[in-house]
Amino acid sequence: MLVGDLILCEVLQGLRDDAEAKFVEEALREFEVVSLVDAELAVKAATNYRFLRSRGYTLRRTIGLIIGTFCIERTHSLLHSDRDFTPMVLLLGLQTV
């Protein structure tokens, strides 16, 4: 199991105070933390965005597109509770748990 660097950032920025953030960061760092995007993945994510848009789906957030594309390309299953991933599951083969 792993945690993407952008996911780590999103989780930590949503916490109320530094003490809570420190506690959560320590817990998440028990997993491998990986960088989610490079130039190749950015291009693939943009391609996925255009494909989904051509099918009538416009994702709300670029970070979700990057996370989903990372999981597809690296064959990871994604644990989430975000409706933006639904078209990626239906049309791009994103695996979820």
A tleap script that builds the chain and sets N, CA, C and O, in Angstrom:
source leaprc.protein.ff14SB
mol = sequence {
  NMET LEU VAL GLY ASP LEU ILE LEU CYS GLU
  VAL LEU GLN GLY LEU ARG ASP ASP ALA GLU
  ALA LYS PHE VAL GLU GLU ALA LEU ARG GLU
  PHE GLU VAL VAL SER LEU VAL ASP ALA GLU
  LEU ALA VAL LYS ALA ALA THR ASN TYR ARG
  PHE LEU ARG SER ARG GLY TYR THR LEU ARG
  ARG THR ILE GLY LEU ILE ILE GLY THR PHE
  CYS ILE GLU ARG THR HIE SER LEU LEU HIE
  SER ASP ARG ASP PHE THR PRO MET VAL LEU
  LEU LEU GLY LEU GLN THR CVAL
}
set mol.1.N position { 0.846 -1.179 0.000 }
set mol.1.CA position { 0.000 0.000 0.000 }
set mol.1.C position { 0.889 1.238 0.000 }
set mol.1.O position { 1.998 1.241 0.533 }
set mol.2.N position { 0.357 2.286 -0.618 }
set mol.2.CA position { 1.125 3.518 -0.710 }
set mol.2.C position { 0.205 4.728 -0.618 }
set mol.2.O position { -1.015 4.625 -0.752 }
set mol.3.N position { 0.828 5.873 -0.386 }
set mol.3.CA position { 0.130 7.155 -0.328 }
set mol.3.C position { 0.846 8.092 -1.285 }
set mol.3.O position { 2.068 8.228 -1.227 }
set mol.4.N position { 0.094 8.736 -2.161 }
set mol.4.CA position { 0.687 9.708 -3.066 }
set mol.4.C position { 0.991 11.010 -2.348 }
set mol.4.O position { 0.296 11.394 -1.408 }
set mol.5.N position { 2.034 11.678 -2.802 }
set mol.5.CA position { 2.428 12.945 -2.182 }
set mol.5.C position { 1.308 13.986 -2.251 }
set mol.5.O position { 1.114 14.751 -1.306 }
set mol.6.N position { 0.576 14.017 -3.356 }
set mol.6.CA position { -0.525 14.974 -3.476 }
set mol.6.C position { -1.679 14.624 -2.539 }
set mol.6.O position { -2.362 15.513 -2.031 }
set mol.7.N position { -1.893 13.345 -2.313 }
set mol.7.CA position { -2.923 12.904 -1.370 }
set mol.7.C position { -2.515 13.293 0.048 }
set mol.7.O position { -3.333 13.778 0.829 }
set mol.8.N position { -1.242 13.074 0.370 }
set mol.8.CA position { -0.729 13.480 1.682 }
set mol.8.C position { -0.987 14.963 1.911 }
set mol.8.O position { -1.441 15.361 2.984 }
set mol.9.N position { -0.698 15.776 0.908 }
set mol.9.CA position { -0.918 17.217 1.008 }
set mol.9.C position { -2.401 17.534 1.222 }
set mol.9.O position { -2.743 18.325 2.101 }
set mol.10.N position { -3.270 16.932 0.434 }
set mol.10.CA position { -4.703 17.203 0.554 }
set mol.10.C position { -5.239 16.827 1.932 }
set mol.10.O position { -6.009 17.578 2.531 }
set mol.11.N position { -4.832 15.674 2.427 }
set mol.11.CA position { -5.300 15.230 3.745 }
set mol.11.C position { -4.812 16.187 4.822 }
set mol.11.O position { -5.593 16.615 5.673 }
set mol.12.N position { -3.529 16.526 4.794 }
set mol.12.CA position { -2.967 17.377 5.847 }
set mol.12.C position { -3.507 18.798 5.808 }
set mol.12.O position { -3.683 19.414 6.859 }
set mol.13.N position { -3.774 19.330 4.626 }
set mol.13.CA position { -4.289 20.699 4.568 }
set mol.13.C position { -5.712 20.794 5.098 }
set mol.13.O position { -6.167 21.878 5.462 }
set mol.14.N position { -6.414 19.677 5.145 }
set mol.14.CA position { -7.790 19.688 5.641 }
set mol.14.C position { -7.936 19.557 7.144 }
set mol.14.O position { -9.052 19.573 7.663 }
set mol.15.N position { -6.826 19.429 7.846 }
set mol.15.CA position { -6.900 19.239 9.296 }
set mol.15.C position { -6.927 20.578 10.028 }
set mol.15.O position { -6.494 21.604 9.505 }
set mol.16.N position { -7.448 20.538 11.253 }
set mol.16.CA position { -7.711 21.764 11.998 }
set mol.16.C position { -6.488 22.452 12.562 }
set mol.16.O position { -6.413 23.681 12.570 }
set mol.17.N position { -5.525 21.671 13.034 }
set mol.17.CA position { -4.378 22.302 13.695 }
set mol.17.C position { -3.117 21.475 13.488 }
set mol.17.O position { -3.165 20.362 12.967 }
set mol.18.N position { -1.997 22.037 13.905 }
set mol.18.CA position { -0.706 21.398 13.679 }
set mol.18.C position { -0.554 20.084 14.440 }
set mol.18.O position { 0.074 19.150 13.941 }
set mol.19.N position { -1.117 20.004 15.634 }
set mol.19.CA position { -0.994 18.772 16.412 }
set mol.19.C position { -1.714 17.621 15.713 }
set mol.19.O position { -1.181 16.515 15.614 }
set mol.20.N position { -2.912 17.885 15.236 }
set mol.20.CA position { -3.659 16.861 14.505 }
set mol.20.C position { -2.933 16.494 13.213 }
set mol.20.O position { -2.855 15.319 12.853 }
set mol.21.N position { -2.405 17.493 12.521 }
set mol.21.CA position { -1.684 17.254 11.275 }
set mol.21.C position { -0.446 16.390 11.531 }
set mol.21.O position { -0.158 15.483 10.750 }
set mol.22.N position { 0.276 16.655 12.595 }
set mol.22.CA position { 1.468 15.866 12.918 }
set mol.22.C position { 1.092 14.416 13.181 }
set mol.22.O position { 1.776 13.502 12.719 }
set mol.23.N position { 0.020 14.200 13.914 }
set mol.23.CA position { -0.446 12.851 14.230 }
set mol.23.C position { -0.821 12.092 12.954 }
set mol.23.O position { -0.415 10.945 12.766 }
set mol.24.N position { -1.585 12.730 12.093 }
set mol.24.CA position { -2.028 12.092 10.853 }
set mol.24.C position { -0.844 11.860 9.917 }
set mol.24.O position { -0.756 10.810 9.280 }
set mol.25.N position { 0.060 12.824 9.829 }
set mol.25.CA position { 1.238 12.649 8.977 }
set mol.25.C position { 2.057 11.441 9.422 }
set mol.25.O position { 2.484 10.641 8.589 }
set mol.26.N position { 2.275 11.304 10.722 }
set mol.26.CA position { 3.030 10.156 11.225 }
set mol.26.C position { 2.337 8.850 10.867 }
set mol.26.O position { 2.998 7.873 10.515 }
set mol.27.N position { 1.016 8.826 10.955 }
set mol.27.CA position { 0.271 7.615 10.611 }
set mol.27.C position { 0.387 7.299 9.122 }
set mol.27.O position { 0.589 6.145 8.744 }
set mol.28.N position { 0.261 8.317 8.283 }
set mol.28.CA position { 0.330 8.088 6.835 }
set mol.28.C position { 1.732 7.729 6.368 }
set mol.28.O position { 1.892 7.035 5.364 }
set mol.29.N position { 2.736 8.190 7.076 }
set mol.29.CA position { 4.110 7.874 6.693 }
set mol.29.C position { 4.493 6.427 7.027 }
set mol.29.O position { 5.598 5.989 6.707 }
set mol.30.N position { 3.592 5.693 7.660 }
set mol.30.CA position { 3.799 4.255 7.835 }
set mol.30.C position { 3.733 3.552 6.480 }
set mol.30.O position { 4.276 2.461 6.312 }
set mol.31.N position { 3.060 4.188 5.511 }
set mol.31.CA position { 2.974 3.674 4.152 }
set mol.31.C position { 4.081 4.313 3.313 }
set mol.31.O position { 4.637 5.350 3.676 }
set mol.32.N position { 4.382 3.682 2.204 }
set mol.32.CA position { 5.326 4.285 1.266 }
set mol.32.C position { 4.686 5.533 0.668 }
set mol.32.O position { 3.549 5.470 0.200 }
set mol.33.N position { 5.383 6.657 0.670 }
set mol.33.CA position { 4.894 7.893 0.057 }
set mol.33.C position { 5.614 8.051 -1.277 }
set mol.33.O position { 6.844 8.048 -1.338 }
set mol.34.N position { 4.823 8.191 -2.355 }
set mol.34.CA position { 5.391 8.264 -3.701 }
set mol.34.C position { 4.944 9.540 -4.409 }
set mol.34.O position { 3.882 10.092 -4.119 }
set mol.35.N position { 5.769 9.987 -5.331 }
set mol.35.CA position { 5.415 11.113 -6.190 }
set mol.35.C position { 4.436 10.611 -7.246 }
set mol.35.O position { 4.656 9.559 -7.847 }
set mol.36.N position { 3.363 11.352 -7.474 }
set mol.36.CA position { 2.303 10.898 -8.373 }
set mol.36.C position { 2.449 11.351 -9.814 }
set mol.36.O position { 1.874 10.724 -10.704 }
set mol.37.N position { 3.191 12.409 -10.079 }
set mol.37.CA position { 3.163 12.942 -11.439 }
set mol.37.C position { 4.565 13.269 -11.942 }
set mol.37.O position { 5.411 13.797 -11.221 }
set mol.38.N position { 4.769 12.932 -13.205 }
set mol.38.CA position { 5.948 13.358 -13.952 }
set mol.38.C position { 5.425 13.791 -15.324 }
set mol.38.O position { 4.217 13.775 -15.556 }
set mol.39.N position { 6.309 14.171 -16.217 }
set mol.39.CA position { 5.863 14.688 -17.514 }
set mol.39.C position { 5.049 13.660 -18.290 }
set mol.39.O position { 4.031 14.004 -18.891 }
set mol.40.N position { 5.481 12.416 -18.284 }
set mol.40.CA position { 4.773 11.359 -19.013 }
set mol.40.C position { 3.362 11.164 -18.471 }
set mol.40.O position { 2.403 11.058 -19.236 }
set mol.41.N position { 3.241 11.116 -17.148 }
set mol.41.CA position { 1.926 10.920 -16.553 }
set mol.41.C position { 1.045 12.150 -16.765 }
set mol.41.O position { -0.163 12.013 -16.954 }
set mol.42.N position { 1.623 13.334 -16.736 }
set mol.42.CA position { 0.848 14.560 -16.983 }
set mol.42.C position { 0.224 14.527 -18.373 }
set mol.42.O position { -0.936 14.905 -18.541 }
set mol.43.N position { 0.978 14.080 -19.364 }
set mol.43.CA position { 0.454 13.986 -20.728 }
set mol.43.C position { -0.654 12.937 -20.796 }
set mol.43.O position { -1.684 13.168 -21.429 }
set mol.44.N position { -0.456 11.796 -20.156 }
set mol.44.CA position { -1.472 10.740 -20.145 }
set mol.44.C position { -2.741 11.223 -19.441 }
set mol.44.O position { -3.848 10.937 -19.897 }
set mol.45.N position { -2.586 11.956 -18.332 }
set mol.45.CA position { -3.743 12.494 -17.612 }
set mol.45.C position { -4.526 13.461 -18.490 }
set mol.45.O position { -5.757 13.438 -18.494 }
set mol.46.N position { -3.822 14.309 -19.232 }
set mol.46.CA position { -4.492 15.244 -20.138 }
set mol.46.C position { -5.245 14.490 -21.235 }
set mol.46.O position { -6.355 14.869 -21.608 }
set mol.47.N position { -4.634 13.423 -21.747 }
set mol.47.CA position { -5.303 12.588 -22.746 }
set mol.47.C position { -6.570 11.977 -22.151 }
set mol.47.O position { -7.616 11.967 -22.800 }
set mol.48.N position { -6.484 11.469 -20.922 }
set mol.48.CA position { -7.652 10.899 -20.256 }
set mol.48.C position { -8.739 11.950 -20.064 }
set mol.48.O position { -9.921 11.662 -20.248 }
set mol.49.N position { -8.348 13.156 -19.700 }
set mol.49.CA position { -9.320 14.237 -19.502 }
set mol.49.C position { -10.079 14.517 -20.796 }
set mol.49.O position { -11.306 14.613 -20.793 }
set mol.50.N position { -9.349 14.647 -21.900 }
set mol.50.CA position { -10.004 14.921 -23.176 }
set mol.50.C position { -10.920 13.770 -23.593 }
set mol.50.O position { -12.005 13.998 -24.127 }
set mol.51.N position { -10.484 12.546 -23.349 }
set mol.51.CA position { -11.309 11.387 -23.672 }
set mol.51.C position { -12.604 11.408 -22.871 }
set mol.51.O position { -13.688 11.234 -23.428 }
set mol.52.N position { -12.487 11.622 -21.558 }
set mol.52.CA position { -13.694 11.653 -20.715 }
set mol.52.C position { -14.609 12.803 -21.116 }
set mol.52.O position { -15.828 12.637 -21.171 }
set mol.53.N position { -14.032 13.960 -21.396 }
set mol.53.CA position { -14.834 15.110 -21.822 }
set mol.53.C position { -15.565 14.797 -23.124 }
set mol.53.O position { -16.717 15.199 -23.289 }
set mol.54.N position { -14.929 14.095 -24.038 }
set mol.54.CA position { -15.569 13.736 -25.307 }
set mol.54.C position { -16.729 12.773 -25.105 }
set mol.54.O position { -17.592 12.639 -25.973 }
set mol.55.N position { -16.747 12.102 -23.953 }
set mol.55.CA position { -17.830 11.172 -23.626 }
set mol.55.C position { -18.866 11.810 -22.696 }
set mol.55.O position { -19.772 11.136 -22.206 }
set mol.56.N position { -18.720 13.111 -22.462 }
set mol.56.CA position { -19.707 13.829 -21.656 }
set mol.56.C position { -19.383 13.970 -20.183 }
set mol.56.O position { -20.230 14.416 -19.410 }
set mol.57.N position { -18.184 13.604 -19.777 }
set mol.57.CA position { -17.773 13.715 -18.380 }
set mol.57.C position { -16.671 14.760 -18.249 }
set mol.57.O position { -15.628 14.653 -18.894 }
set mol.58.N position { -16.900 15.760 -17.422 }
set mol.58.CA position { -15.874 16.757 -17.137 }
set mol.58.C position { -15.515 16.646 -15.661 }
set mol.58.O position { -16.339 16.929 -14.792 }
set mol.59.N position { -14.292 16.237 -15.386 }
set mol.59.CA position { -13.860 16.095 -13.999 }
set mol.59.C position { -13.672 17.465 -13.366 }
set mol.59.O position { -13.239 18.410 -14.026 }
set mol.60.N position { -13.997 17.563 -12.100 }
set mol.60.CA position { -13.955 18.840 -11.395 }
set mol.60.C position { -12.557 19.256 -10.974 }
set mol.60.O position { -12.262 20.448 -10.887 }
set mol.61.N position { -11.687 18.276 -10.710 }
set mol.61.CA position { -10.381 18.617 -10.141 }
set mol.61.C position { -9.259 17.883 -10.855 }
set mol.61.O position { -9.332 16.675 -11.082 }
set mol.62.N position { -8.239 18.616 -11.199 }
set mol.62.CA position { -7.080 18.038 -11.870 }
set mol.62.C position { -6.389 17.016 -10.979 }
set mol.62.O position { -5.898 16.004 -11.479 }
set mol.63.N position { -6.340 17.253 -9.687 }
set mol.63.CA position { -5.645 16.323 -8.795 }
set mol.63.C position { -6.294 14.941 -8.842 }
set mol.63.O position { -5.591 13.932 -8.797 }
set mol.64.N position { -7.607 14.881 -8.930 }
set mol.64.CA position { -8.284 13.593 -9.048 }
set mol.64.C position { -7.920 12.883 -10.336 }
set mol.64.O position { -7.732 11.666 -10.359 }
set mol.65.N position { -7.823 13.649 -11.400 }
set mol.65.CA position { -7.416 13.104 -12.690 }
set mol.65.C position { -6.009 12.519 -12.608 }
set mol.65.O position { -5.754 11.442 -13.146 }
set mol.66.N position { -5.103 13.217 -11.943 }
set mol.66.CA position { -3.732 12.731 -11.780 }
set mol.66.C position { -3.714 11.461 -10.929 }
set mol.66.O position { -3.046 10.489 -11.278 }
set mol.67.N position { -4.434 11.469 -9.833 }
set mol.67.CA position { -4.474 10.304 -8.946 }
set mol.67.C position { -5.030 9.094 -9.692 }
set mol.67.O position { -4.447 8.011 -9.646 }
set mol.68.N position { -6.144 9.276 -10.372 }
set mol.68.CA position { -6.749 8.171 -11.112 }
set mol.68.C position { -5.851 7.655 -12.217 }
set mol.68.O position { -5.719 6.445 -12.398 }
set mol.69.N position { -5.237 8.556 -12.955 }
set mol.69.CA position { -4.343 8.154 -14.041 }
set mol.69.C position { -3.127 7.414 -13.490 }
set mol.69.O position { -2.697 6.414 -14.065 }
set mol.70.N position { -2.576 7.894 -12.390 }
set mol.70.CA position { -1.454 7.201 -11.746 }
set mol.70.C position { -1.845 5.763 -11.424 }
set mol.70.O position { -1.098 4.830 -11.718 }
set mol.71.N position { -3.008 5.589 -10.826 }
set mol.71.CA position { -3.451 4.244 -10.437 }
set mol.71.C position { -3.671 3.354 -11.652 }
set mol.71.O position { -3.312 2.176 -11.632 }
set mol.72.N position { -4.253 3.904 -12.699 }
set mol.72.CA position { -4.460 3.124 -13.925 }
set mol.72.C position { -3.118 2.704 -14.514 }
set mol.72.O position { -2.906 1.528 -14.811 }
set mol.73.N position { -2.225 3.653 -14.680 }
set mol.73.CA position { -0.945 3.389 -15.338 }
set mol.73.C position { -0.045 2.465 -14.523 }
set mol.73.O position { 0.716 1.687 -15.099 }
set mol.74.N position { -0.117 2.534 -13.208 }
set mol.74.CA position { 0.759 1.734 -12.351 }
set mol.74.C position { 0.032 0.500 -11.792 }
set mol.74.O position { 0.574 -0.216 -10.950 }
set mol.75.N position { -1.191 0.261 -12.263 }
set mol.75.CA position { -2.040 -0.871 -11.854 }
set mol.75.C position { -2.231 -0.970 -10.338 }
set mol.75.O position { -2.076 -2.036 -9.742 }
set mol.76.N position { -2.569 0.168 -9.736 }
set mol.76.CA position { -2.931 0.207 -8.320 }
set mol.76.C position { -4.447 0.337 -8.209 }
set mol.76.O position { -5.082 0.968 -9.054 }
set mol.77.N position { -5.017 -0.253 -7.180 }
set mol.77.CA position { -6.426 -0.029 -6.867 }
set mol.77.C position { -6.526 1.203 -5.983 }
set mol.77.O position { -5.639 1.464 -5.169 }
set mol.78.N position { -7.594 1.951 -6.141 }
set mol.78.CA position { -7.771 3.226 -5.435 }
set mol.78.C position { -8.876 3.116 -4.392 }
set mol.78.O position { -9.985 2.678 -4.696 }
set mol.79.N position { -8.571 3.511 -3.180 }
set mol.79.CA position { -9.550 3.649 -2.117 }
set mol.79.C position { -9.992 5.106 -2.113 }
set mol.79.O position { -9.167 6.002 -1.934 }
set mol.80.N position { -11.286 5.350 -2.309 }
set mol.80.CA position { -11.756 6.731 -2.420 }
set mol.80.C position { -13.226 6.837 -2.028 }
set mol.80.O position { -13.922 5.838 -1.844 }
set mol.81.N position { -13.668 8.077 -1.910 }
set mol.81.CA position { -15.103 8.375 -1.756 }
set mol.81.C position { -15.404 9.652 -2.529 }
set mol.81.O position { -15.957 10.604 -1.978 }
set mol.82.N position { -15.038 9.667 -3.806 }
set mol.82.CA position { -15.148 10.860 -4.644 }
set mol.82.C position { -15.814 10.482 -5.953 }
set mol.82.O position { -15.336 9.597 -6.663 }
set mol.83.N position { -16.907 11.141 -6.275 }
set mol.83.CA position { -17.672 10.813 -7.481 }
set mol.83.C position { -16.902 11.095 -8.772 }
set mol.83.O position { -17.261 10.563 -9.823 }
set mol.84.N position { -15.869 11.906 -8.717 }
set mol.84.CA position { -15.076 12.186 -9.918 }
set mol.84.C position { -14.411 10.932 -10.481 }
set mol.84.O position { -14.078 10.892 -11.665 }
set mol.85.N position { -14.216 9.918 -9.658 }
set mol.85.CA position { -13.552 8.716 -10.136 }
set mol.85.C position { -14.500 7.774 -10.882 }
set mol.85.O position { -14.035 6.874 -11.582 }
set mol.86.N position { -15.793 7.956 -10.751 }
set mol.86.CA position { -16.756 7.056 -11.394 }
set mol.86.C position { -16.554 6.938 -12.907 }
set mol.86.O position { -16.494 5.816 -13.409 }
set mol.87.N position { -16.447 8.041 -13.659 }
set mol.87.CA position { -16.224 7.866 -15.099 }
set mol.87.C position { -14.882 7.216 -15.423 }
set mol.87.O position { -14.742 6.566 -16.459 }
set mol.88.N position { -13.898 7.386 -14.546 }
set mol.88.CA position { -12.611 6.739 -14.769 }
set mol.88.C position { -12.735 5.226 -14.579 }
set mol.88.O position { -12.068 4.450 -15.263 }
set mol.89.N position { -13.586 4.821 -13.653 }
set mol.89.CA position { -13.856 3.393 -13.460 }
set mol.89.C position { -14.600 2.847 -14.677 }
set mol.89.O position { -14.226 1.813 -15.230 }
set mol.90.N position { -15.642 3.541 -15.084 }
set mol.90.CA position { -16.496 3.070 -16.186 }
set mol.90.C position { -15.793 3.057 -17.539 }
set mol.90.O position { -15.969 2.118 -18.315 }
set mol.91.N position { -15.007 4.076 -17.829 }
set mol.91.CA position { -14.468 4.242 -19.188 }
set mol.91.C position { -12.968 4.023 -19.344 }
set mol.91.O position { -12.483 3.791 -20.451 }
set mol.92.N position { -12.233 4.097 -18.235 }
set mol.92.CA position { -10.777 3.977 -18.333 }
set mol.92.C position { -10.216 2.745 -17.616 }
set mol.92.O position { -9.019 2.470 -17.696 }
set mol.93.N position { -11.073 2.015 -16.923 }
set mol.93.CA position { -10.615 0.799 -16.251 }
set mol.93.C position { -9.971 1.005 -14.906 }
set mol.93.O position { -9.269 0.117 -14.422 }
set mol.94.N position { -10.189 2.169 -14.273 }
set mol.94.CA position { -9.662 2.392 -12.921 }
set mol.94.C position { -10.231 1.333 -11.977 }
set mol.94.O position { -11.443 1.124 -11.920 }
set mol.95.N position { -9.356 0.679 -11.250 }
set mol.95.CA position { -9.759 -0.320 -10.253 }
set mol.95.C position { -9.885 0.354 -8.893 }
set mol.95.O position { -9.022 1.143 -8.508 }
set mol.96.N position { -10.956 0.048 -8.166 }
set mol.96.CA position { -11.167 0.621 -6.834 }
set mol.96.C position { -11.386 -0.487 -5.814 }
set mol.96.O position { -11.702 -1.627 -6.157 }
set mol.97.N position { -11.211 -0.119 -4.563 }
set mol.97.CA position { -11.442 -1.072 -3.468 }
set mol.97.C position { -12.534 -0.555 -2.579 }
set mol.97.O position { -12.887 -1.204 -1.594 }
savepdb mol mol.pdb
quit
